[in-house]
Amino acid sequence: MASVEIRHDSGVAIVALAGEIDLQTSPSVRAAILETLALKQPMVIDLTAVRYIDSSGVASLVEGFQTARRQGSAFILAGVSASAMRVFQLARLDRVFALAETVPQALTQARRGAA
């Protein structure tokens, strides 16, 4: 089970994900990310409370990243757990995504326009 919470902080959209992002829950995660990206704001994806992410969850993040890049918006992952980071590293996505250790650090990056 996963939960998605969307909030805004000084012009930056924060999508906080929690639980397990898998084949069953990734469609709702994908929809939330894409709907929020339609606002054309920098975005921080808070993964602090994500316990597990599979390839479908990663695909949702990649689609969000590509959409943000096309529209010139920042897309930053924050609070990536060690297990999720291993998934990103295996797919070499740790070199693609902008990463921040904490949400406040990600907000600073987003406001500077880091993509």
Secondary structure, DSSP 8 states (H G I E B T S, - for coil): -EEEEEEEETTEEEEEEEEEESTTTHHHHHHHHHHHHTT---EEEEEEEEEEE-HHHHHHHHHHHHHHHHHT--EEEES--HHHHHHHHHTTGGGTSEEESSHHHHHHHHHHT--
